[in-house]
Amino acid sequence: MSPKMYLSHCMEEIITHEEKTFSGINYEQKILRNREFVQCTFVNCDFTKSDLQGNTFEDCSFKQCNFTMTEVSDTGFRNATFISCKLLGIDFSRCNTFAFSMSFSDSYLDFSVFYSMKLKKTLFERCSVKEVDFSNADLSGSVFKDCDLQLANFSGANLEKADLRTARNFSIDPSDSKIKNAKFSVMNLEGLLDRHKIIIDYNI
């Protein structure tokens, strides 16, 4: 980008939306720039393969929205709530990390990436979290309530004080992750031992 084009880009006016509801809008494969959304609600909106680079969503909620393969480089999500959404194949590690905060319920996050992100006390409730990359992420104090963690990668992750008592299908190597004071159920302990080829017999 030339200096002139860069200056022009920086001088573009940022449009702010506050306390608005956006319902049934199709943003599929569209480019959205220079937008700031504060305390807004998005219902049944389609962001499939859309480009949200550089936008900010603060105290916003998303309900029944589709974010499949959405581009979120330098996008700000601050206290964002996702309910019954599809967030498939998204690289959240490219987001703006300033005050980054999310919660998820009844949503699909399969194949998404949270590599090395700070996700302290994040709530994942009744979610499909299959093959998600949490490697080197800080998940301390997070809750995975009734979540399917099949093939999720927790290599090098901090899971101290995390709650996985009702999580299932996870595979976590205690020698490769921090799990001090993390909570597990006796019924899912095999997820901590399968890498070591230890067999648990519940019939004795």
DRENZAPA-508341 format. One line per field, with one value per atom (N, C-alpha, C): atom name; residue in one letter; x, y, z. Coordinates in nm, 3 decimals, decimal comma. Example, Ala and Ser with C-alpha at 12.3 -4.5 7.8 and 13.67 -1.06 7.14 Angstrom:
2
atomo = [N / CA / C / N / CA / C] .
residuo = [A / A / A / S / S / S] .
x = [1,319 / 1,230 / 1,320 / 1,285 / 1,367 / 1,290] .
y = [-0,569 / -0,450 / -0,330 / -0,225 / -0,106 / 0,003] .
z = [0,780 / 0,780 / 0,780 / 0,708 / 0,714 / 0,787] .
// end
This chain:
204
atomo = [N / CA / C / N / CA / C / N / CA / C / N / CA / C / N / CA / C / N / CA / C / N / CA / C / N / CA / C / N / CA / C / N / CA / C / N / CA / C / N / CA / C / N / CA / C / N / CA / C / N / CA / C / N / CA / C / N / CA / C / N / CA / C / N / CA / C / N / CA / C / N / CA / C / N / CA / C / N / CA / C / N / CA / C / N / CA / C / N / CA / C / N / CA / C / N / CA / C / N / CA / C / N / CA / C / N / CA / C / N / CA / C / N / CA / C / N / CA / C / N / CA / C / N / CA / C / N / CA / C / N / CA / C / N / CA / C / N / CA / C / N / CA / C / N / CA / C / N / CA / C / N / CA / C / N / CA / C / N / CA / C / N / CA / C / N / CA / C / N / CA / C / N / CA / C / N / CA / C / N / CA / C / N / CA / C / N / CA / C / N / CA / C / N / CA / C / N / CA / C / N / CA / C / N / CA / C / N / CA / C / N / CA / C / N / CA / C / N / CA / C / N / CA / C / N / CA / C / N / CA / C / N / CA / C / N / CA / C / N / CA / C / N / CA / C / N / CA / C / N / CA / C / N / CA / C / N / CA / C / N / CA / C / N / CA / C / N / CA / C / N / CA / C / N / CA / C / N / CA / C / N / CA / C / N / CA / C / N / CA / C / N / CA / C / N / CA / C / N / CA / C / N / CA / C / N / CA / C / N / CA / C / N / CA / C / N / CA / C / N / CA / C / N / CA / C / N / CA / C / N / CA / C / N / CA / C / N / CA / C / N / CA / C / N / CA / C / N / CA / C / N / CA / C / N / CA / C / N / CA / C / N / CA / C / N / CA / C / N / CA / C / N / CA / C / N / CA / C / N / CA / C / N / CA / C / N / CA / C / N / CA / C / N / CA / C / N / CA / C / N / CA / C / N / CA / C / N / CA / C / N / CA / C / N / CA / C / N / CA / C / N / CA / C / N / CA / C / N / CA / C / N / CA / C / N / CA / C / N / CA / C / N / CA / C / N / CA / C / N / CA / C / N / CA / C / N / CA / C / N / CA / C / N / CA / C / N / CA / C / N / CA / C / N / CA / C / N / CA / C / N / CA / C / N / CA / C / N / CA / C / N / CA / C / N / CA / C / N / CA / C / N / CA / C / N / CA / C / N / CA / C / N / CA / C / N / CA / C / N / CA / C / N / CA / C / N / CA / C / N / CA / C / N / CA / C / N / CA / C / N / CA / C / N / CA / C / N / CA / C / N / CA / C / N / CA / C / N / CA / C / N / CA / C / N / CA / C / N / CA / C / N / CA / C / N / CA / C / N / CA / C / N / CA / C / N / CA / C / N / CA / C / N / CA / C / N / CA / C / N / CA / C / N / CA / C / N / CA / C / N / CA / C / N / CA / C / N / CA / C / N / CA / C / N / CA / C / N / CA / C / N / CA / C / N / CA / C / N / CA / C / N / CA / C / N / CA / C / N / CA / C / N / CA / C / N / CA / C / N / CA / C / N / CA / C / N / CA / C / N / CA / C / N / CA / C / N / CA / C / N / CA / C / N / CA / C / N / CA / C / N / CA / C / N / CA / C / N / CA / C / N / CA / C / N / CA / C / N / CA / C / N / CA / C] .
residuo = [M / M / M / S / S / S / P / P / P / K / K / K / M / M / M / Y / Y / Y / L / L / L / S / S / S / H / H / H / C / C / C / M / M / M / E / E / E / E / E / E / I / I / I / I / I / I / T / T / T / H / H / H / E / E / E / E / E / E / K / K / K / T / T / T / F / F / F / S / S / S / G / G / G / I / I / I / N / N / N / Y / Y / Y / E / E / E / Q / Q / Q / K / K / K / I / I / I / L / L / L / R / R / R / N / N / N / R / R / R / E / E / E / F / F / F / V / V / V / Q / Q / Q / C / C / C / T / T / T / F / F / F / V / V / V / N / N / N / C / C / C / D / D / D / F / F / F / T / T / T / K / K / K / S / S / S / D / D / D / L / L / L / Q / Q / Q / G / G / G / N / N / N / T / T / T / F / F / F / E / E / E / D / D / D / C / C / C / S / S / S / F / F / F / K / K / K / Q / Q / Q / C / C / C / N / N / N / F / F / F / T / T / T / M / M / M / T / T / T / E / E / E / V / V / V / S / S / S / D / D / D / T / T / T / G / G / G / F / F / F / R / R / R / N / N / N / A / A / A / T / T / T / F / F / F / I / I / I / S / S / S / C / C / C / K / K / K / L / L / L / L / L / L / G / G / G / I / I / I / D / D / D / F / F / F / S / S / S / R / R / R / C / C / C / N / N / N / T / T / T / F / F / F / A / A / A / F / F / F / S / S / S / M / M / M / S / S / S / F / F / F / S / S / S / D / D / D / S / S / S / Y / Y / Y / L / L / L / D / D / D / F / F / F / S / S / S / V / V / V / F / F / F / Y / Y / Y / S / S / S / M / M / M / K / K / K / L / L / L / K / K / K / K / K / K / T / T / T / L / L / L / F / F / F / E / E / E / R / R / R / C / C / C / S / S / S / V / V / V / K / K / K / E / E / E / V / V / V / D / D / D / F / F / F / S / S / S / N / N / N / A / A / A / D / D / D / L / L / L / S / S / S / G / G / G / S / S / S / V / V / V / F / F / F / K / K / K / D / D / D / C / C / C / D / D / D / L / L / L / Q / Q / Q / L / L / L / A / A / A / N / N / N / F / F / F / S / S / S / G / G / G / A / A / A / N / N / N / L / L / L / E / E / E / K / K / K / A / A / A / D / D / D / L / L / L / R / R / R / T / T / T / A / A / A / R / R / R / N / N / N / F / F / F / S / S / S / I / I / I / D / D / D / P / P / P / S / S / S / D / D / D / S / S / S / K / K / K / I / I / I / K / K / K / N / N / N / A / A / A / K / K / K / F / F / F / S / S / S / V / V / V / M / M / M / N / N / N / L / L / L / E / E / E / G / G / G / L / L / L / L / L / L / D / D / D / R / R / R / H / H / H / K / K / K / I / I / I / I / I / I / I / I / I / D / D / D / Y / Y / Y / N / N / N / I / I / I] .
x = [0,084 / 0,000 / 0,089 / 0,060 / 0,139 / 0,109 / 0,202 / 0,176 / 0,046 / 0,016 / -0,106 / -0,230 / -0,227 / -0,341 / -0,356 / -0,243 / -0,248 / -0,308 / -0,268 / -0,321 / -0,470 / -0,511 / -0,653 / -0,732 / -0,674 / -0,741 / -0,758 / -0,653 / -0,657 / -0,756 / -0,779 / -0,866 / -1,013 / -1,042 / -1,180 / -1,259 / -1,377 / -1,461 / -1,511 / -1,501 / -1,553 / -1,700 / -1,784 / -1,927 / -1,962 / -2,026 / -2,060 / -2,210 / -2,242 / -2,381 / -2,396 / -2,493 / -2,515 / -2,657 / -2,667 / -2,796 / -2,893 / -2,842 / -2,925 / -2,941 / -3,048 / -3,070 / -3,066 / -2,983 / -2,971 / -3,026 / -3,131 / -3,198 / -3,208 / -3,167 / -3,184 / -3,102 / -2,991 / -2,910 / -2,806 / -2,791 / -2,696 / -2,567 / -2,460 / -2,330 / -2,237 / -2,290 / -2,207 / -2,112 / -1,981 / -1,873 / -1,863 / -1,917 / -1,910 / -1,797 / -1,749 / -1,643 / -1,707 / -1,679 / -1,732 / -1,615 / -1,607 / -1,493 / -1,538 / -1,450 / -1,466 / -1,600 / -1,635 / -1,759 / -1,728 / -1,801 / -1,792 / -1,934 / -1,955 / -2,086 / -2,080 / -2,166 / -2,166 / -2,306 / -2,311 / -2,437 / -2,541 / -2,497 / -2,587 / -2,621 / -2,732 / -2,776 / -2,790 / -2,733 / -2,742 / -2,820 / -2,928 / -3,015 / -3,027 / -2,993 / -3,007 / -2,937 / -2,816 / -2,737 / -2,632 / -2,602 / -2,508 / -2,379 / -2,269 / -2,137 / -2,044 / -2,100 / -2,018 / -1,916 / -1,790 / -1,679 / -1,678 / -1,739 / -1,733 / -1,601 / -1,566 / -1,441 / -1,473 / -1,444 / -1,475 / -1,350 / -1,243 / -1,116 / -1,128 / -1,074 / -1,061 / -1,185 / -1,298 / -1,419 / -1,417 / -1,504 / -1,510 / -1,652 / -1,666 / -1,795 / -1,780 / -1,842 / -1,830 / -1,964 / -1,969 / -2,093 / -2,204 / -2,170 / -2,268 / -2,307 / -2,428 / -2,473 / -2,513 / -2,480 / -2,510 / -2,595 / -2,711 / -2,802 / -2,838 / -2,820 / -2,848 / -2,775 / -2,652 / -2,574 / -2,473 / -2,438 / -2,344 / -2,214 / -2,104 / -1,974 / -1,876 / -1,925 / -1,838 / -1,729 / -1,603 / -1,487 / -1,481 / -1,526 / -1,523 / -1,382 / -1,342 / -1,211 / -1,222 / -1,142 / -1,153 / -1,018 / -0,929 / -0,800 / -0,819 / -0,758 / -0,763 / -0,905 / -0,997 / -1,134 / -1,139 / -1,210 / -1,221 / -1,352 / -1,343 / -1,461 / -1,442 / -1,518 / -1,505 / -1,638 / -1,636 / -1,757 / -1,865 / -1,828 / -1,922 / -1,983 / -2,113 / -2,186 / -2,243 / -2,217 / -2,265 / -2,360 / -2,483 / -2,585 / -2,640 / -2,630 / -2,680 / -2,622 / -2,491 / -2,423 / -2,331 / -2,297 / -2,195 / -2,071 / -1,960 / -1,834 / -1,728 / -1,740 / -1,661 / -1,538 / -1,422 / -1,301 / -1,253 / -1,274 / -1,233 / -1,101 / -1,009 / -0,881 / -0,891 / -0,941 / -0,956 / -0,822 / -0,715 / -0,583 / -0,537 / -0,605 / -0,570 / -0,652 / -0,740 / -0,823 / -0,740 / -0,798 / -0,743 / -0,755 / -0,643 / -0,645 / -0,679 / -0,691 / -0,721 / -0,860 / -0,864 / -0,989 / -1,072 / -1,007 / -1,078 / -1,153 / -1,281 / -1,362 / -1,486 / -1,509 / -1,623 / -1,686 / -1,811 / -1,875 / -1,960 / -1,975 / -2,045 / -2,144 / -2,263 / -2,358 / -2,434 / -2,456 / -2,531 / -2,477 / -2,345 / -2,284 / -2,184 / -2,150 / -2,051 / -1,926 / -1,812 / -1,685 / -1,583 / -1,628 / -1,539 / -1,436 / -1,313 / -1,201 / -1,153 / -1,194 / -1,149 / -1,017 / -0,953 / -0,819 / -0,817 / -0,767 / -0,746 / -0,601 / -0,511 / -0,370 / -0,312 / -0,256 / -0,185 / -0,271 / -0,402 / -0,488 / -0,516 / -0,548 / -0,587 / -0,738 / -0,780 / -0,923 / -0,965 / -0,909 / -0,938 / -1,088 / -1,138 / -1,277 / -1,377 / -1,342 / -1,434 / -1,534 / -1,660 / -1,765 / -1,795 / -1,784 / -1,829 / -1,939 / -2,061 / -2,173 / -2,253 / -2,262 / -2,334 / -2,287 / -2,156 / -2,097 / -2,024 / -2,019 / -1,934 / -1,801 / -1,694 / -1,562 / -1,462 / -1,504 / -1,424 / -1,308 / -1,191 / -1,070 / -1,034 / -1,068 / -1,032 / -0,889 / -0,814 / -0,675 / -0,666 / -0,647 / -0,626 / -0,479 / -0,390 / -0,251 / -0,192 / -0,122 / -0,058 / -0,154 / -0,283 / -0,381 / -0,394 / -0,431 / -0,456 / -0,606 / -0,644 / -0,784 / -0,810 / -0,726 / -0,741 / -0,877 / -0,943 / -1,073 / -1,187 / -1,160 / -1,266 / -1,356 / -1,475 / -1,572 / -1,615 / -1,601 / -1,650 / -1,767 / -1,885 / -2,003 / -2,075 / -2,077 / -2,145 / -2,098 / -1,966 / -1,908 / -1,841 / -1,845 / -1,775 / -1,641 / -1,532 / -1,397 / -1,316 / -1,382 / -1,315 / -1,202 / -1,082 / -0,962 / -0,923 / -0,976 / -0,931 / -0,787 / -0,707 / -0,564 / -0,538 / -0,494 / -0,464 / -0,315 / -0,233 / -0,089 / -0,035 / 0,032 / 0,090 / -0,010 / -0,137 / -0,241 / -0,240 / -0,287 / -0,303 / -0,449 / -0,473 / -0,608 / -0,625 / -0,542 / -0,552 / -0,689 / -0,752 / -0,884 / -0,995 / -0,967 / -1,073 / -1,168 / -1,292 / -1,394 / -1,431 / -1,389 / -1,421 / -1,501 / -1,572 / -1,642 / -1,747 / -1,810 / -1,914 / -1,870 / -1,742 / -1,689 / -1,667 / -1,661 / -1,642 / -1,550 / -1,496 / -1,413 / -1,284 / -1,241 / -1,116 / -0,997 / -0,882 / -0,757 / -0,653 / -0,617 / -0,524 / -0,407 / -0,286 / -0,167 / -0,122 / -0,136 / -0,097 / 0,049 / 0,133 / 0,275 / 0,302 / 0,200 / 0,217 / 0,123 / 0,046 / -0,049 / -0,048 / -0,092 / -0,104 / -0,247 / -0,261 / -0,396 / -0,414 / -0,328 / -0,339 / -0,477 / -0,544 / -0,675 / -0,785 / -0,759 / -0,865 / -0,962 / -1,088 / -1,191 / -1,229 / -1,227 / -1,266 / -1,362 / -1,441 / -1,529 / -1,459 / -1,492 / -1,435 / -1,470 / -1,578 / -1,622 / -1,547 / -1,471 / -1,397 / -1,246 / -1,200 / -1,057 / -0,974 / -1,038 / -0,962 / -0,906 / -0,969 / -0,919 / -0,784 / -0,745 / -0,614 / -0,510 / -0,557 / -0,466 / -0,450 / -0,535 / -0,532 / -0,400 / -0,331 / -0,203 / -0,096 / -0,120 / -0,024 / -0,065 / -0,169 / -0,213 / -0,251 / -0,308 / -0,354 / -0,501 / -0,535 / -0,673 / -0,744 / -0,861 / -0,940 / -1,056 / -1,067 / -1,174 / -1,275 / -1,395 / -1,498 / -1,585 / -1,554 / -1,638 / -1,588 / -1,477 / -1,425 / -1,484] .
y = [-0,119 / 0,000 / 0,125 / 0,217 / 0,339 / 0,430 / 0,522 / 0,615 / 0,691 / 0,732 / 0,809 / 0,724 / 0,599 / 0,510 / 0,478 / 0,460 / 0,429 / 0,545 / 0,668 / 0,785 / 0,798 / 0,771 / 0,779 / 0,677 / 0,556 / 0,450 / 0,488 / 0,545 / 0,582 / 0,694 / 0,777 / 0,892 / 0,860 / 0,735 / 0,698 / 0,705 / 0,758 / 0,777 / 0,644 / 0,629 / 0,510 / 0,532 / 0,441 / 0,451 / 0,368 / 0,431 / 0,364 / 0,335 / 0,212 / 0,172 / 0,136 / 0,193 / 0,166 / 0,118 / 0,011 / -0,043 / -0,067 / -0,123 / -0,155 / -0,306 / -0,348 / -0,489 / -0,509 / -0,606 / -0,640 / -0,782 / -0,797 / -0,926 / -0,973 / -1,098 / -1,159 / -1,097 / -1,034 / -0,967 / -1,064 / -1,063 / -1,150 / -1,073 / -1,104 / -1,044 / -1,141 / -1,250 / -1,356 / -1,303 / -1,332 / -1,295 / -1,144 / -1,066 / -0,920 / -0,864 / -0,747 / -0,679 / -0,570 / -0,573 / -0,472 / -0,402 / -0,271 / -0,196 / -0,075 / -0,035 / 0,089 / 0,097 / -0,012 / -0,016 / -0,047 / 0,018 / -0,007 / -0,033 / -0,152 / -0,190 / -0,199 / -0,124 / -0,121 / -0,160 / -0,263 / -0,311 / -0,338 / -0,401 / -0,437 / -0,586 / -0,621 / -0,759 / -0,801 / -0,915 / -0,970 / -1,100 / -1,111 / -1,228 / -1,287 / -1,414 / -1,486 / -1,415 / -1,367 / -1,301 / -1,398 / -1,386 / -1,477 / -1,404 / -1,442 / -1,383 / -1,482 / -1,582 / -1,685 / -1,624 / -1,653 / -1,606 / -1,455 / -1,383 / -1,237 / -1,188 / -1,064 / -1,004 / -0,894 / -0,922 / -0,827 / -0,761 / -0,759 / -0,707 / -0,565 / -0,547 / -0,414 / -0,358 / -0,430 / -0,381 / -0,417 / -0,351 / -0,375 / -0,406 / -0,512 / -0,551 / -0,551 / -0,456 / -0,442 / -0,461 / -0,554 / -0,585 / -0,623 / -0,699 / -0,740 / -0,887 / -0,921 / -1,059 / -1,105 / -1,231 / -1,292 / -1,415 / -1,422 / -1,533 / -1,595 / -1,728 / -1,802 / -1,742 / -1,699 / -1,641 / -1,743 / -1,726 / -1,816 / -1,741 / -1,785 / -1,725 / -1,823 / -1,912 / -2,011 / -1,945 / -1,975 / -1,927 / -1,774 / -1,706 / -1,560 / -1,508 / -1,401 / -1,340 / -1,238 / -1,258 / -1,171 / -1,110 / -1,092 / -1,031 / -0,890 / -0,864 / -0,734 / -0,693 / -0,789 / -0,760 / -0,764 / -0,668 / -0,663 / -0,724 / -0,824 / -0,881 / -0,861 / -0,770 / -0,738 / -0,767 / -0,869 / -0,915 / -0,951 / -1,033 / -1,079 / -1,212 / -1,227 / -1,347 / -1,414 / -1,543 / -1,618 / -1,727 / -1,726 / -1,821 / -1,889 / -2,022 / -2,102 / -2,054 / -2,033 / -1,985 / -2,091 / -2,075 / -2,155 / -2,069 / -2,112 / -2,040 / -2,139 / -2,182 / -2,293 / -2,244 / -2,300 / -2,271 / -2,128 / -2,064 / -1,924 / -1,917 / -1,835 / -1,817 / -1,697 / -1,722 / -1,615 / -1,561 / -1,635 / -1,589 / -1,466 / -1,432 / -1,314 / -1,191 / -1,209 / -1,097 / -0,993 / -0,875 / -0,774 / -0,828 / -0,842 / -0,905 / -0,809 / -0,680 / -0,583 / -0,611 / -0,643 / -0,668 / -0,778 / -0,871 / -0,979 / -1,064 / -1,084 / -1,163 / -1,216 / -1,347 / -1,411 / -1,513 / -1,549 / -1,664 / -1,732 / -1,865 / -1,942 / -2,038 / -2,047 / -2,148 / -2,205 / -2,336 / -2,406 / -2,375 / -2,366 / -2,325 / -2,429 / -2,416 / -2,502 / -2,420 / -2,465 / -2,397 / -2,486 / -2,592 / -2,693 / -2,632 / -2,682 / -2,646 / -2,502 / -2,434 / -2,296 / -2,293 / -2,176 / -2,164 / -2,055 / -2,093 / -1,999 / -2,006 / -2,030 / -2,050 / -1,934 / -1,966 / -1,871 / -1,755 / -1,771 / -1,661 / -1,661 / -1,546 / -1,533 / -1,549 / -1,662 / -1,696 / -1,726 / -1,652 / -1,676 / -1,667 / -1,765 / -1,767 / -1,762 / -1,816 / -1,821 / -1,934 / -1,907 / -2,008 / -2,071 / -2,204 / -2,283 / -2,375 / -2,354 / -2,429 / -2,498 / -2,632 / -2,714 / -2,685 / -2,686 / -2,654 / -2,773 / -2,773 / -2,866 / -2,796 / -2,850 / -2,786 / -2,885 / -2,951 / -3,057 / -3,000 / -3,060 / -3,025 / -2,876 / -2,814 / -2,674 / -2,667 / -2,569 / -2,554 / -2,457 / -2,513 / -2,433 / -2,437 / -2,479 / -2,496 / -2,365 / -2,373 / -2,259 / -2,150 / -2,178 / -2,077 / -2,076 / -1,962 / -1,950 / -1,967 / -2,087 / -2,121 / -2,134 / -2,073 / -2,086 / -2,034 / -2,112 / -2,073 / -2,086 / -2,137 / -2,152 / -2,270 / -2,269 / -2,375 / -2,437 / -2,570 / -2,644 / -2,729 / -2,673 / -2,740 / -2,817 / -2,950 / -3,037 / -3,010 / -3,006 / -2,979 / -3,104 / -3,117 / -3,224 / -3,171 / -3,223 / -3,173 / -3,274 / -3,349 / -3,452 / -3,392 / -3,445 / -3,406 / -3,259 / -3,193 / -3,057 / -3,063 / -2,965 / -2,963 / -2,872 / -2,930 / -2,853 / -2,851 / -2,880 / -2,886 / -2,752 / -2,755 / -2,634 / -2,538 / -2,577 / -2,487 / -2,478 / -2,366 / -2,347 / -2,373 / -2,485 / -2,523 / -2,520 / -2,444 / -2,436 / -2,381 / -2,449 / -2,413 / -2,417 / -2,478 / -2,494 / -2,605 / -2,598 / -2,696 / -2,779 / -2,906 / -2,997 / -3,118 / -3,101 / -3,213 / -3,274 / -3,193 / -3,248 / -3,248 / -3,219 / -3,225 / -3,371 / -3,397 / -3,534 / -3,539 / -3,654 / -3,685 / -3,604 / -3,545 / -3,469 / -3,561 / -3,515 / -3,586 / -3,482 / -3,483 / -3,384 / -3,456 / -3,419 / -3,479 / -3,393 / -3,443 / -3,364 / -3,322 / -3,393 / -3,358 / -3,246 / -3,212 / -3,111 / -2,993 / -2,992 / -2,884 / -2,856 / -2,737 / -2,702 / -2,733 / -2,824 / -2,862 / -2,853 / -2,777 / -2,764 / -2,709 / -2,779 / -2,740 / -2,740 / -2,800 / -2,817 / -2,923 / -2,914 / -3,005 / -3,105 / -3,233 / -3,340 / -3,433 / -3,504 / -3,606 / -3,740 / -3,827 / -3,961 / -4,035 / -3,994 / -4,061 / -4,017 / -3,907 / -3,865 / -3,861 / -3,931 / -3,932 / -3,997 / -4,083 / -4,147 / -4,045 / -3,926 / -3,821 / -3,766 / -3,794 / -3,752 / -3,862 / -3,984 / -4,098 / -4,171 / -4,139 / -4,217 / -4,207 / -4,093 / -4,077 / -4,168 / -4,212 / -4,298 / -4,445 / -4,475 / -4,614 / -4,685 / -4,609 / -4,668 / -4,705 / -4,825 / -4,871 / -4,854 / -4,790 / -4,770 / -4,870 / -4,951 / -5,050 / -5,002 / -4,964 / -4,914 / -5,027 / -5,152 / -5,264 / -5,328 / -5,282 / -5,341 / -5,271] .
z = [0,000 / 0,000 / 0,000 / -0,091 / -0,099 / 0,020 / 0,055 / 0,168 / 0,150 / 0,026 / 0,001 / 0,028 / -0,020 / 0,002 / 0,150 / 0,220 / 0,362 / 0,441 / 0,408 / 0,476 / 0,451 / 0,327 / 0,293 / 0,372 / 0,384 / 0,459 / 0,606 / 0,664 / 0,806 / 0,834 / 0,732 / 0,752 / 0,726 / 0,683 / 0,660 / 0,790 / 0,780 / 0,899 / 0,953 / 1,084 / 1,150 / 1,183 / 1,140 / 1,165 / 1,288 / 1,384 / 1,510 / 1,517 / 1,554 / 1,576 / 1,723 / 1,789 / 1,930 / 1,956 / 2,035 / 2,081 / 1,965 / 1,857 / 1,742 / 1,729 / 1,662 / 1,633 / 1,483 / 1,440 / 1,299 / 1,283 / 1,205 / 1,194 / 1,049 / 1,027 / 0,896 / 0,785 / 0,818 / 0,716 / 0,659 / 0,527 / 0,460 / 0,428 / 0,505 / 0,482 / 0,408 / 0,356 / 0,298 / 0,192 / 0,212 / 0,121 / 0,099 / 0,190 / 0,177 / 0,263 / 0,227 / 0,302 / 0,387 / 0,516 / 0,607 / 0,674 / 0,660 / 0,711 / 0,795 / 0,886 / 0,962 / 1,034 / 1,100 / 1,176 / 1,322 / 1,409 / 1,552 / 1,602 / 1,658 / 1,708 / 1,861 / 1,927 / 2,074 / 2,123 / 2,207 / 2,264 / 2,155 / 2,048 / 1,939 / 1,943 / 1,882 / 1,874 / 1,728 / 1,695 / 1,560 / 1,567 / 1,491 / 1,495 / 1,354 / 1,342 / 1,216 / 1,100 / 1,125 / 1,021 / 0,967 / 0,837 / 0,773 / 0,739 / 0,808 / 0,785 / 0,714 / 0,647 / 0,582 / 0,486 / 0,510 / 0,426 / 0,408 / 0,500 / 0,493 / 0,552 / 0,524 / 0,569 / 0,670 / 0,797 / 0,905 / 0,960 / 0,884 / 0,932 / 0,987 / 1,108 / 1,165 / 1,230 / 1,226 / 1,292 / 1,440 / 1,516 / 1,660 / 1,703 / 1,783 / 1,841 / 1,993 / 2,058 / 2,203 / 2,271 / 2,367 / 2,439 / 2,343 / 2,240 / 2,139 / 2,158 / 2,116 / 2,121 / 1,981 / 1,953 / 1,824 / 1,848 / 1,782 / 1,802 / 1,666 / 1,656 / 1,532 / 1,411 / 1,432 / 1,322 / 1,268 / 1,140 / 1,074 / 1,044 / 1,106 / 1,085 / 1,017 / 0,935 / 0,873 / 0,788 / 0,821 / 0,745 / 0,735 / 0,837 / 0,838 / 0,865 / 0,798 / 0,818 / 0,931 / 1,038 / 1,155 / 1,194 / 1,099 / 1,130 / 1,186 / 1,302 / 1,369 / 1,407 / 1,412 / 1,455 / 1,607 / 1,666 / 1,811 / 1,859 / 1,946 / 2,012 / 2,161 / 2,218 / 2,360 / 2,430 / 2,513 / 2,580 / 2,479 / 2,381 / 2,280 / 2,323 / 2,299 / 2,336 / 2,211 / 2,198 / 2,083 / 2,131 / 2,080 / 2,119 / 1,994 / 1,992 / 1,878 / 1,746 / 1,745 / 1,625 / 1,566 / 1,438 / 1,373 / 1,357 / 1,417 / 1,408 / 1,360 / 1,237 / 1,185 / 1,109 / 1,145 / 1,071 / 1,081 / 1,195 / 1,213 / 1,289 / 1,240 / 1,309 / 1,403 / 1,525 / 1,623 / 1,671 / 1,650 / 1,696 / 1,620 / 1,513 / 1,434 / 1,473 / 1,573 / 1,620 / 1,694 / 1,711 / 1,800 / 1,943 / 2,010 / 2,142 / 2,256 / 2,226 / 2,332 / 2,390 / 2,519 / 2,592 / 2,527 / 2,458 / 2,390 / 2,492 / 2,469 / 2,562 / 2,490 / 2,505 / 2,440 / 2,532 / 2,502 / 2,564 / 2,458 / 2,472 / 2,370 / 2,435 / 2,377 / 2,424 / 2,304 / 2,308 / 2,202 / 2,063 / 2,051 / 1,925 / 1,873 / 1,745 / 1,680 / 1,653 / 1,709 / 1,688 / 1,618 / 1,557 / 1,501 / 1,404 / 1,416 / 1,327 / 1,343 / 1,447 / 1,469 / 1,545 / 1,550 / 1,607 / 1,714 / 1,833 / 1,943 / 1,989 / 1,899 / 1,932 / 2,014 / 2,131 / 2,217 / 2,266 / 2,266 / 2,307 / 2,457 / 2,512 / 2,652 / 2,660 / 2,715 / 2,722 / 2,865 / 2,959 / 3,100 / 3,128 / 3,202 / 3,249 / 3,135 / 3,020 / 2,907 / 2,926 / 2,895 / 2,908 / 2,772 / 2,768 / 2,653 / 2,707 / 2,665 / 2,721 / 2,611 / 2,621 / 2,524 / 2,381 / 2,363 / 2,232 / 2,170 / 2,039 / 1,967 / 1,942 / 2,000 / 1,995 / 1,933 / 1,828 / 1,767 / 1,685 / 1,706 / 1,632 / 1,640 / 1,752 / 1,775 / 1,830 / 1,785 / 1,828 / 1,945 / 2,066 / 2,187 / 2,230 / 2,144 / 2,185 / 2,235 / 2,349 / 2,414 / 2,460 / 2,460 / 2,504 / 2,656 / 2,710 / 2,853 / 2,877 / 2,920 / 2,946 / 3,096 / 3,177 / 3,322 / 3,367 / 3,448 / 3,500 / 3,401 / 3,283 / 3,183 / 3,215 / 3,157 / 3,182 / 3,049 / 3,041 / 2,925 / 2,975 / 2,970 / 3,024 / 2,914 / 2,929 / 2,834 / 2,690 / 2,672 / 2,539 / 2,483 / 2,350 / 2,281 / 2,233 / 2,291 / 2,262 / 2,179 / 2,097 / 2,019 / 1,933 / 1,951 / 1,875 / 1,894 / 1,997 / 2,028 / 2,077 / 2,038 / 2,071 / 2,191 / 2,304 / 2,424 / 2,454 / 2,356 / 2,378 / 2,429 / 2,545 / 2,602 / 2,662 / 2,669 / 2,721 / 2,873 / 2,924 / 3,068 / 3,103 / 3,171 / 3,210 / 3,362 / 3,430 / 3,575 / 3,616 / 3,708 / 3,761 / 3,657 / 3,542 / 3,441 / 3,485 / 3,438 / 3,476 / 3,353 / 3,353 / 3,244 / 3,295 / 3,404 / 3,465 / 3,374 / 3,290 / 3,202 / 3,056 / 3,031 / 2,895 / 2,856 / 2,727 / 2,680 / 2,558 / 2,537 / 2,419 / 2,412 / 2,523 / 2,519 / 2,541 / 2,497 / 2,520 / 2,560 / 2,688 / 2,743 / 2,807 / 2,769 / 2,827 / 2,946 / 3,069 / 3,187 / 3,187 / 3,113 / 3,108 / 3,007 / 2,928 / 2,825 / 2,844 / 2,953 / 2,982 / 3,132 / 3,168 / 3,309 / 3,353 / 3,449 / 3,491 / 3,643 / 3,710 / 3,855 / 3,894 / 3,984 / 4,036 / 3,930 / 3,814 / 3,715 / 3,765 / 3,724 / 3,771 / 3,661 / 3,697 / 3,606 / 3,678 / 3,600 / 3,657 / 3,654 / 3,750 / 3,751 / 3,622 / 3,557 / 3,435 / 3,311 / 3,318 / 3,199 / 3,221 / 3,325 / 3,354 / 3,243 / 3,163 / 3,056 / 2,958 / 2,953 / 2,865 / 2,907 / 3,031 / 3,082 / 3,069 / 3,044 / 3,049 / 2,916 / 2,817 / 2,694 / 2,620 / 2,632 / 2,565 / 2,626 / 2,751 / 2,819 / 2,812 / 2,732 / 2,709 / 2,838 / 2,932 / 3,057 / 3,046 / 3,089 / 3,078 / 3,213 / 3,210 / 3,331 / 3,328 / 3,432 / 3,441 / 3,545 / 3,498 / 3,589 / 3,646 / 3,609 / 3,651 / 3,780 / 3,835 / 3,957 / 4,080] .
// end
